[in-house]
Amino acid sequence: MENSEKTVEILNDLIQINNDRADGFEKAAADLSEENIDLKATFEKLSSDSRTNVTELAGLVGRHAENPDTGNTILGTLHRAWIDIKATFGGDGRHSILAECERGEDAIKKAYKDALQENDLGEQVRSVLLKQQDGINASHDAIKALRDAHA
């Protein structure tokens, strides 16, 4: 039997971290220097992927007769502020940008892993989360490979 309250809490947490991810990649794409502009399409796609995840997760929350969260996490907001500070003091090289992106990808990977440890999610929710997790894992690996190529 699915625990509706716990499921909604988990889904809303994932909505927030996907919002963080989308905003982070949008910011990273907007702040790229000319020498790193080739990353822009990748960052914009990953942001879009997270917006799609949010839409799917919000639909699942709605099926539980609850309102989906629309915000961000405090840690995500702080992470974007940290990126601004690093850029101001010269930490805007390709490796640095990709390392920060990978750090964000590590956080969302952990959030999905933790969410999927809940036993009472229900099959539909579990299926959506597993599909989203596969995409996030692939994105993480792509960002890591880009970072490693420019170490």
N, CA, C and O atoms as a DFTB+ gen file, in Angstrom:
604 C
 N C O
     1  1       0.838      -1.186       0.000
     2  2       0.000       0.000       0.000
     3  2       0.882       1.249       0.000
     4  3       1.785       1.374       0.827
     5  1       0.628       2.137      -0.894
     6  2       1.401       3.347      -1.055
     7  2       1.099       4.350       0.052
     8  3      -0.062       4.589       0.387
     9  1       2.148       4.930       0.614
    10  2       2.015       5.966       1.624
    11  2       1.966       7.310       0.894
    12  3       3.005       7.851       0.517
    13  1       0.774       7.839       0.699
    14  2       0.562       9.021      -0.122
    15  2       1.316      10.245       0.397
    16  3       1.941      10.956      -0.390
    17  1       1.270      10.499       1.679
    18  2       1.919      11.679       2.245
    19  2       3.431      11.631       2.034
    20  3       4.037      12.629       1.641
    21  1       4.034      10.484       2.291
    22  2       5.482      10.321       2.103
    23  2       5.839      10.420       0.623
    24  3       6.853      11.023       0.272
    25  1       5.022       9.838      -0.241
    26  2       5.272       9.894      -1.676
    27  2       5.244      11.336      -2.173
    28  3       6.119      11.742      -2.938
    29  1       4.259      12.105      -1.751
    30  2       4.161      13.512      -2.161
    31  2       5.380      14.287      -1.660
    32  3       5.920      15.120      -2.387
    33  1       5.812      14.025      -0.446
    34  2       6.997      14.695       0.097
    35  2       8.224      14.389      -0.762
    36  3       8.994      15.293      -1.087
    37  1       8.406      13.138      -1.125
    38  2       9.537      12.732      -1.966
    39  2       9.450      13.396      -3.342
    40  3      10.442      13.919      -3.849
    41  1       8.267      13.372      -3.937
    42  2       8.089      13.984      -5.255
    43  2       8.365      15.481      -5.209
    44  3       9.008      16.019      -6.110
    45  1       7.890      16.156      -4.174
    46  2       8.138      17.593      -4.051
    47  2       9.620      17.896      -3.840
    48  3      10.125      18.894      -4.354
    49  1      10.321      17.045      -3.088
    50  2      11.771      17.214      -2.935
    51  2      12.464      17.091      -4.292
    52  3      13.371      17.864      -4.602
    53  1      12.036      16.122      -5.098
    54  2      12.631      15.937      -6.421
    55  2      12.269      17.086      -7.363
    56  3      13.070      17.460      -8.221
    57  1      11.083      17.641      -7.210
    58  2      10.720      18.829      -7.995
    59  2      11.682      19.968      -7.667
    60  3      12.185      20.635      -8.571
    61  1      11.937      20.192      -6.384
    62  2      12.828      21.284      -5.986
    63  2      14.233      21.083      -6.534
    64  3      14.834      22.024      -7.053
    65  1      14.761      19.876      -6.428
    66  2      16.133      19.664      -6.891
    67  2      16.216      19.710      -8.414
    68  3      17.243      20.112      -8.961
    69  1      15.147      19.304      -9.110
    70  2      15.127      19.470     -10.564
    71  2      15.040      20.946     -10.937
    72  3      15.647      21.370     -11.921
    73  1      14.294      21.735     -10.164
    74  2      14.273      23.187     -10.389
    75  2      15.665      23.781     -10.186
    76  3      16.103      24.629     -10.964
    77  1      16.360      23.333      -9.135
    78  2      17.736      23.770      -8.898
    79  2      18.619      23.439     -10.095
    80  3      19.394      24.272     -10.566
    81  1      18.487      22.208     -10.575
    82  2      19.311      21.741     -11.693
    83  2      19.023      22.562     -12.949
    84  3      19.946      22.998     -13.637
    85  1      17.761      22.767     -13.237
    86  2      17.393      23.549     -14.424
    87  2      17.940      24.967     -14.318
    88  3      18.537      25.474     -15.267
    89  1      17.742      25.605     -13.178
    90  2      18.235      26.972     -12.980
    91  2      19.759      27.020     -13.047
    92  3      20.331      27.951     -13.614
    93  1      20.413      26.017     -12.468
    94  2      21.876      25.968     -12.483
    95  2      22.436      25.854     -13.889
    96  3      23.385      26.554     -14.242
    97  1      21.849      24.971     -14.694
    98  2      22.327      24.829     -16.068
    99  2      21.986      26.055     -16.913
   100  3      22.762      26.431     -17.792
   101  1      20.843      26.678     -16.661
   102  2      20.517      27.920     -17.372
   103  2      21.538      29.001     -17.045
   104  3      22.003      29.716     -17.932
   105  1      21.878      29.115     -15.778
   106  2      22.863      30.099     -15.346
   107  2      24.218      29.792     -15.944
   108  3      24.896      30.690     -16.443
   109  1      24.621      28.528     -15.901
   110  2      25.912      28.146     -16.468
   111  2      25.966      28.468     -17.959
   112  3      26.981      28.964     -18.449
   113  1      24.879      28.188     -18.684
   114  2      24.834      28.477     -20.127
   115  2      24.931      29.976     -20.381
   116  3      25.627      30.405     -21.301
   117  1      24.245      30.766     -19.579
   118  2      24.242      32.219     -19.765
   119  2      25.591      32.850     -19.437
   120  3      25.943      33.886     -20.002
   121  1      26.346      32.237     -18.532
   122  2      27.605      32.819     -18.073
   123  2      28.827      32.323     -18.840
   124  3      29.949      32.706     -18.508
   125  1      28.643      31.487     -19.848
   126  2      29.785      30.933     -20.569
   127  2      30.559      32.012     -21.324
   128  3      29.978      32.920     -21.918
   129  1      31.869      31.887     -21.284
   130  2      32.710      32.761     -22.092
   131  2      32.734      32.220     -23.523
   132  3      32.310      31.093     -23.778
   133  1      33.227      33.025     -24.439
   134  2      33.274      32.623     -25.852
   135  2      34.045      31.318     -26.049
   136  3      33.678      30.498     -26.890
   137  1      35.101      31.131     -25.281
   138  2      35.924      29.926     -25.455
   139  2      35.201      28.650     -25.023
   140  3      35.614      27.552     -25.399
   141  1      34.141      28.777     -24.250
   142  2      33.379      27.607     -23.778
   143  2      31.965      27.552     -24.335
   144  3      31.134      26.792     -23.839
   145  1      31.686      28.339     -25.347
   146  2      30.328      28.458     -25.869
   147  2      29.798      27.133     -26.416
   148  3      28.587      26.950     -26.534
   149  1      30.701      26.210     -26.750
   150  2      30.269      24.905     -27.254
   151  2      29.491      24.110     -26.202
   152  3      28.793      23.154     -26.540
   153  1      29.606      24.494     -24.946
   154  2      28.872      23.816     -23.870
   155  2      27.427      24.295     -23.759
   156  3      26.610      23.653     -23.098
   157  1      27.111      25.410     -24.397
   158  2      25.798      26.038     -24.226
   159  2      24.649      25.098     -24.586
   160  3      23.694      24.982     -23.818
   161  1      24.721      24.431     -25.722
   162  2      23.639      23.533     -26.147
   163  2      23.464      22.382     -25.159
   164  3      22.340      21.978     -24.864
   165  1      24.571      21.860     -24.653
   166  2      24.499      20.774     -23.662
   167  2      23.804      21.259     -22.401
   168  3      22.909      20.587     -21.886
   169  1      24.206      22.417     -21.901
   170  2      23.613      22.950     -20.676
   171  2      22.131      23.268     -20.863
   172  3      21.319      23.012     -19.974
   173  1      21.784      23.823     -22.014
   174  2      20.376      24.139     -22.274
   175  2      19.537      22.865     -22.362
   176  3      18.398      22.845     -21.896
   177  1      20.082      21.809     -22.951
   178  2      19.342      20.538     -23.030
   179  2      19.129      19.954     -21.637
   180  3      18.038      19.476     -21.324
   181  1      20.151      19.990     -20.808
   182  2      20.023      19.430     -19.458
   183  2      19.029      20.236     -18.627
   184  3      18.288      19.673     -17.820
   185  1      19.014      21.537     -18.821
   186  2      18.023      22.367     -18.144
   187  2      16.617      21.975     -18.602
   188  3      15.711      21.815     -17.784
   189  1      16.450      21.825     -19.892
   190  2      15.153      21.432     -20.449
   191  2      14.726      20.052     -19.943
   192  3      13.552      19.830     -19.645
   193  1      15.681      19.132     -19.849
   194  2      15.377      17.798     -19.329
   195  2      14.819      17.888     -17.909
   196  3      13.872      17.181     -17.563
   197  1      15.404      18.751     -17.095
   198  2      14.913      18.901     -15.722
   199  2      13.535      19.542     -15.691
   200  3      12.713      19.180     -14.850
   201  1      13.264      20.476     -16.580
   202  2      11.920      21.080     -16.646
   203  2      10.892      20.009     -17.028
   204  3       9.774      20.008     -16.513
   205  1      11.273      19.095     -17.934
   206  2      10.389      17.982     -18.292
   207  2      10.169      17.079     -17.086
   208  3       9.046      16.641     -16.832
   209  1      11.237      16.797     -16.342
   210  2      11.111      15.986     -15.121
   211  2      10.126      16.629     -14.148
   212  3       9.279      15.950     -13.568
   213  1      10.248      17.945     -13.975
   214  2       9.362      18.662     -13.054
   215  2       7.907      18.504     -13.481
   216  3       7.037      18.274     -12.641
   217  1       7.638      18.623     -14.764
   218  2       6.275      18.482     -15.268
   219  2       5.730      17.088     -14.953
   220  3       4.590      16.945     -14.509
   221  1       6.544      16.073     -15.183
   222  2       6.113      14.694     -14.876
   223  2       5.874      14.507     -13.382
   224  3       4.874      13.918     -12.972
   225  1       6.801      15.012     -12.574
   226  2       6.671      14.863     -11.119
   227  2       5.454      15.622     -10.594
   228  3       4.743      15.127      -9.719
   229  1       5.214      16.813     -11.122
   230  2       4.048      17.602     -10.706
   231  2       2.758      16.863     -11.037
   232  3       1.805      16.906     -10.260
   233  1       2.718      16.190     -12.179
   234  2       1.548      15.391     -12.536
   235  2       1.311      14.274     -11.539
   236  3       0.167      13.973     -11.197
   237  1       2.387      13.659     -11.072
   238  2       2.255      12.594     -10.074
   239  2       1.757      13.150      -8.742
   240  3       0.942      12.517      -8.070
   241  1       2.238      14.319      -8.363
   242  2       1.761      14.954      -7.124
   243  2       0.268      15.247      -7.256
   244  3      -0.498      15.016      -6.321
   245  1      -0.138      15.752      -8.408
   246  2      -1.548      16.060      -8.646
   247  2      -2.445      14.841      -8.536
   248  3      -3.598      14.953      -8.119
   249  1      -1.933      13.690      -8.900
   250  2      -2.719      12.450      -8.781
   251  2      -2.972      12.062      -7.330
   252  3      -3.836      11.238      -7.029
   253  1      -2.200      12.672      -6.444
   254  2      -2.401      12.449      -5.004
   255  2      -3.237      13.569      -4.406
   256  3      -3.300      13.721      -3.186
   257  1      -3.878      14.350      -5.266
   258  2      -4.749      15.461      -4.850
   259  2      -3.997      16.476      -3.997
   260  3      -4.551      17.044      -3.055
   261  1      -2.722      16.700      -4.339
   262  2      -1.898      17.691      -3.648
   263  2      -1.376      18.693      -4.669
   264  3      -1.409      18.445      -5.874
   265  1      -0.896      19.821      -4.174
   266  2      -0.287      20.822      -5.039
   267  2       1.214      20.588      -5.090
   268  3       1.858      20.427      -4.053
   269  1       1.776      20.568      -6.302
   270  2       3.221      20.379      -6.413
   271  2       3.983      21.612      -5.951
   272  3       3.504      22.740      -6.071
   273  1       5.172      21.377      -5.425
   274  2       6.052      22.462      -5.034
   275  2       6.546      23.168      -6.295
   276  3       6.657      22.549      -7.354
   277  1       6.836      24.439      -6.184
   278  2       7.315      25.187      -7.347
   279  2       8.659      25.862      -7.086
   280  3       9.174      26.569      -7.952
   281  1       9.229      25.652      -5.909
   282  2      10.443      26.372      -5.532
   283  2      11.721      25.606      -5.763
   284  3      11.775      24.604      -6.476
   285  1      12.747      26.131      -5.123
   286  2      14.084      25.565      -5.173
   287  2      14.504      25.214      -3.754
   288  3      13.862      25.613      -2.782
   289  1      15.599      24.458      -3.652
   290  2      16.144      24.167      -2.336
   291  2      17.074      25.296      -1.905
   292  3      17.593      26.032      -2.744
   293  1      17.277      25.426      -0.639
   294  2      18.206      26.431      -0.116
   295  2      19.616      26.114      -0.588
   296  3      20.361      27.018      -0.965
   297  1      19.990      24.840      -0.570
   298  2      21.331      24.460      -0.996
   299  2      21.563      24.769      -2.473
   300  3      22.660      25.176      -2.858
   301  1      20.543      24.578      -3.296
   302  2      20.675      24.901      -4.711
   303  2      20.887      26.383      -4.938
   304  3      21.706      26.785      -5.765
   305  1      20.155      27.184      -4.211
   306  2      20.301      28.631      -4.308
   307  2      21.698      29.047      -3.859
   308  3      22.326      29.901      -4.485
   309  1      22.183      28.446      -2.778
   310  2      23.537      28.741      -2.299
   311  2      24.591      28.297      -3.304
   312  3      25.595      28.982      -3.498
   313  1      24.366      27.154      -3.941
   314  2      25.311      26.645      -4.936
   315  2      25.444      27.638      -6.106
   316  3      26.553      27.920      -6.561
   317  1      24.316      28.158      -6.584
   318  2      24.374      29.135      -7.678
   319  2      25.086      30.415      -7.235
   320  3      25.805      31.025      -8.026
   321  1      24.895      30.823      -5.990
   322  2      25.601      32.000      -5.472
   323  2      27.111      31.731      -5.412
   324  3      27.917      32.609      -5.721
   325  1      27.475      30.527      -5.016
   326  2      28.885      30.135      -4.966
   327  2      29.505      30.179      -6.368
   328  3      30.645      30.615      -6.529
   329  1      28.766      29.735      -7.365
   330  2      29.256      29.793      -8.741
   331  2      29.499      31.249      -9.143
   332  3      30.495      31.548      -9.802
   333  1      28.606      32.150      -8.754
   334  2      28.791      33.575      -9.038
   335  2      30.075      34.096      -8.396
   336  3      30.834      34.829      -9.030
   337  1      30.316      33.724      -7.152
   338  2      31.511      34.176      -6.442
   339  2      32.766      33.649      -7.126
   340  3      33.726      34.394      -7.325
   341  1      32.763      32.364      -7.487
   342  2      33.919      31.775      -8.162
   343  2      34.192      32.476      -9.487
   344  3      35.344      32.750      -9.825
   345  1      33.136      32.763     -10.232
   346  2      33.308      33.434     -11.528
   347  2      33.904      34.824     -11.342
   348  3      34.728      35.264     -12.144
   349  1      33.489      35.506     -10.293
   350  2      33.996      36.843     -10.008
   351  2      35.499      36.816      -9.734
   352  3      36.213      37.748     -10.104
   353  1      35.978      35.764      -9.094
   354  2      37.391      35.675      -8.726
   355  2      38.192      34.757      -9.638
   356  3      39.243      34.249      -9.249
   357  1      37.695      34.548     -10.844
   358  2      38.486      33.856     -11.849
   359  2      38.291      32.362     -11.954
   360  3      39.043      31.703     -12.672
   361  1      37.328      31.810     -11.279
   362  2      37.109      30.367     -11.351
   363  2      36.142      29.995     -12.452
   364  3      35.264      29.156     -12.253
   365  1      36.296      30.613     -13.617
   366  2      35.334      30.361     -14.684
   367  2      35.938      29.590     -15.854
   368  3      35.394      29.618     -16.958
   369  1      37.051      28.907     -15.625
   370  2      37.654      28.076     -16.660
   371  2      36.793      26.859     -16.936
   372  3      35.934      26.503     -16.130
   373  1      37.021      26.226     -18.065
   374  2      36.214      25.097     -18.504
   375  2      36.175      23.981     -17.456
   376  3      35.105      23.466     -17.134
   377  1      37.331      23.616     -16.934
   378  2      37.373      22.547     -15.934
   379  2      36.575      22.929     -14.692
   380  3      35.837      22.107     -14.149
   381  1      36.719      24.163     -14.245
   382  2      36.006      24.639     -13.061
   383  2      34.497      24.615     -13.279
   384  3      33.749      24.174     -12.407
   385  1      34.048      25.086     -14.438
   386  2      32.618      25.092     -14.765
   387  2      32.068      23.672     -14.745
   388  3      31.036      23.397     -14.133
   389  1      32.776      22.777     -15.426
   390  2      32.301      21.390     -15.517
   391  2      32.368      20.674     -14.166
   392  3      31.523      19.830     -13.867
   393  1      33.369      21.010     -13.353
   394  2      33.463      20.412     -12.017
   395  2      32.271      20.827     -11.160
   396  3      31.721      20.007     -10.425
   397  1      31.868      22.101     -11.249
   398  2      30.705      22.566     -10.496
   399  2      29.426      21.913     -11.012
   400  3      28.545      21.558     -10.228
   401  1      29.327      21.757     -12.320
   402  2      28.158      21.075     -12.892
   403  2      28.101      19.629     -12.424
   404  3      27.031      19.113     -12.100
   405  1      29.254      18.984     -12.390
   406  2      29.278      17.586     -11.931
   407  2      28.879      17.510     -10.459
   408  3      28.199      16.569     -10.050
   409  1      29.287      18.473      -9.681
   410  2      28.915      18.483      -8.260
   411  2      27.396      18.564      -8.116
   412  3      26.811      17.887      -7.270
   413  1      26.765      19.390      -8.940
   414  2      25.310      19.461      -8.939
   415  2      24.677      18.151      -9.394
   416  3      23.660      17.727      -8.845
   417  1      25.274      17.511     -10.392
   418  2      24.766      16.226     -10.868
   419  2      24.900      15.147      -9.792
   420  3      24.038      14.277      -9.670
   421  1      25.980      15.207      -9.017
   422  2      26.137      14.263      -7.902
   423  2      24.988      14.410      -6.912
   424  3      24.473      13.414      -6.403
   425  1      24.586      15.651      -6.639
   426  2      23.513      15.909      -5.675
   427  2      22.180      15.347      -6.169
   428  3      21.442      14.738      -5.394
   429  1      21.868      15.545      -7.447
   430  2      20.574      15.046      -7.939
   431  2      20.593      13.528      -8.056
   432  3      19.570      12.879      -7.837
   433  1      21.745      12.956      -8.400
   434  2      21.846      11.486      -8.420
   435  2      21.539      10.916      -7.040
   436  3      20.808       9.933      -6.913
   437  1      22.105      11.541      -6.007
   438  2      21.870      11.080      -4.636
   439  2      20.396      11.224      -4.260
   440  3      19.832      10.343      -3.610
   441  1      19.777      12.319      -4.663
   442  2      18.363      12.536      -4.340
   443  2      17.489      11.435      -4.943
   444  3      16.581      10.934      -4.281
   445  1      17.754      11.063      -6.176
   446  2      16.976       9.987      -6.803
   447  2      17.269       8.642      -6.155
   448  3      16.355       7.848      -5.933
   449  1      18.527       8.384      -5.852
   450  2      18.880       7.121      -5.182
   451  2      18.146       7.017      -3.840
   452  3      17.571       5.979      -3.514
   453  1      18.177       8.096      -3.081
   454  2      17.493       8.107      -1.777
   455  2      15.987       7.929      -1.953
   456  3      15.363       7.172      -1.210
   457  1      15.404       8.615      -2.922
   458  2      13.956       8.522      -3.146
   459  2      13.550       7.094      -3.491
   460  3      12.526       6.599      -3.020
   461  1      14.351       6.446      -4.306
   462  2      14.000       5.092      -4.757
   463  2      14.203       4.039      -3.672
   464  3      13.813       2.887      -3.860
   465  1      14.795       4.401      -2.561
   466  2      14.920       3.473      -1.442
   467  2      13.610       3.344      -0.665
   468  3      13.429       2.407       0.111
   469  1      12.700       4.296      -0.882
   470  2      11.378       4.238      -0.243
   471  2      10.593       3.078      -0.847
   472  3      10.459       2.981      -2.067
   473  1      10.082       2.211      -0.003
   474  2       9.404       1.000      -0.472
   475  2       7.972       1.219      -0.926
   476  3       7.465       0.436      -1.730
   477  1       7.309       2.246      -0.444
   478  2       5.875       2.410      -0.686
   479  2       5.549       3.488      -1.721
   480  3       4.553       4.196      -1.576
   481  1       6.364       3.621      -2.749
   482  2       6.137       4.663      -3.747
   483  2       4.989       4.341      -4.698
   484  3       4.357       5.254      -5.230
   485  1       4.723       3.107      -4.910
   486  2       3.747       2.714      -5.924
   487  2       4.466       2.482      -7.242
   488  3       5.493       3.106      -7.511
   489  1       3.942       1.602      -8.050
   490  2       4.616       1.204      -9.292
   491  2       4.729       2.340     -10.297
   492  3       5.770       2.486     -10.938
   493  1       3.689       3.146     -10.449
   494  2       3.737       4.234     -11.426
   495  2       4.804       5.261     -11.055
   496  3       5.582       5.690     -11.907
   497  1       4.837       5.650      -9.793
   498  2       5.830       6.619      -9.332
   499  2       7.226       6.031      -9.492
   500  3       8.122       6.697     -10.010
   501  1       7.417       4.804      -9.059
   502  2       8.729       4.148      -9.156
   503  2       9.191       4.100     -10.615
   504  3      10.359       4.357     -10.904
   505  1       8.295       3.777     -11.513
   506  2       8.637       3.687     -12.931
   507  2       9.115       5.033     -13.473
   508  3      10.118       5.094     -14.185
   509  1       8.408       6.102     -13.142
   510  2       8.804       7.446     -13.594
   511  2      10.159       7.818     -12.997
   512  3      11.023       8.340     -13.701
   513  1      10.347       7.555     -11.712
   514  2      11.606       7.914     -11.063
   515  2      12.779       7.141     -11.652
   516  3      13.859       7.700     -11.839
   517  1      12.575       5.863     -11.944
   518  2      13.642       5.058     -12.549
   519  2      14.013       5.591     -13.930
   520  3      15.193       5.657     -14.274
   521  1      13.019       5.968     -14.717
   522  2      13.279       6.523     -16.051
   523  2      14.054       7.836     -15.926
   524  3      15.033       8.052     -16.641
   525  1      13.619       8.699     -15.029
   526  2      14.309       9.970     -14.837
   527  2      15.728       9.743     -14.317
   528  3      16.665      10.421     -14.738
   529  1      15.879       8.798     -13.412
   530  2      17.195       8.491     -12.860
   531  2      18.152       8.044     -13.968
   532  3      19.319       8.434     -13.971
   533  1      17.669       7.237     -14.899
   534  2      18.517       6.791     -16.011
   535  2      19.037       7.995     -16.803
   536  3      20.217       8.048     -17.151
   537  1      18.163       8.953     -17.084
   538  2      18.572      10.150     -17.814
   539  2      19.570      10.983     -17.037
   540  3      20.527      11.504     -17.609
   541  1      19.357      11.112     -15.752
   542  2      20.262      11.895     -14.904
   543  2      21.624      11.216     -14.809
   544  3      22.656      11.885     -14.864
   545  1      21.632       9.896     -14.668
   546  2      22.905       9.172     -14.616
   547  2      23.686       9.352     -15.918
   548  3      24.900       9.554     -15.892
   549  1      22.999       9.281     -17.042
   550  2      23.658       9.477     -18.343
   551  2      24.204      10.899     -18.462
   552  3      25.313      11.102     -18.957
   553  1      23.430      11.875     -18.011
   554  2      23.880      13.272     -18.058
   555  2      25.095      13.486     -17.167
   556  3      26.047      14.164     -17.553
   557  1      25.055      12.908     -15.985
   558  2      26.198      13.001     -15.073
   559  2      27.449      12.460     -15.736
   560  3      28.507      13.089     -15.696
   561  1      27.323      11.292     -16.345
   562  2      28.481      10.669     -16.982
   563  2      29.013      11.520     -18.134
   564  3      30.224      11.593     -18.343
   565  1      28.115      12.162     -18.881
   566  2      28.533      13.026     -19.986
   567  2      29.275      14.256     -19.460
   568  3      30.298      14.651     -20.020
   569  1      28.766      14.857     -18.393
   570  2      29.427      16.027     -17.799
   571  2      30.795      15.613     -17.254
   572  3      31.779      16.330     -17.437
   573  1      30.857      14.475     -16.594
   574  2      32.124      13.977     -16.038
   575  2      33.131      13.727     -17.149
   576  3      34.305      14.067     -17.006
   577  1      32.686      13.138     -18.252
   578  2      33.594      12.877     -19.374
   579  2      34.120      14.194     -19.963
   580  3      35.300      14.296     -20.298
   581  1      33.249      15.196     -20.088
   582  2      33.693      16.505     -20.570
   583  2      34.724      17.117     -19.608
   584  3      35.738      17.674     -20.030
   585  1      34.438      16.999     -18.321
   586  2      35.354      17.544     -17.312
   587  2      36.708      16.835     -17.383
   588  3      37.755      17.482     -17.373
   589  1      36.679      15.500     -17.454
   590  2      37.922      14.721     -17.494
   591  2      38.725      15.011     -18.757
   592  3      39.954      14.952     -18.738
   593  1      38.042      15.323     -19.846
   594  2      38.736      15.632     -21.102
   595  2      39.462      16.970     -21.033
   596  3      40.328      17.257     -21.860
   597  1      39.105      17.792     -20.040
   598  2      39.717      19.123     -19.919
   599  2      40.360      19.326     -18.547
   600  3      40.358      20.429     -18.001
   601  1      40.901      18.252     -18.012
   602  2      41.524      18.326     -16.684
   603  2      42.861      19.021     -16.743
   604  3      43.524      19.172     -15.717
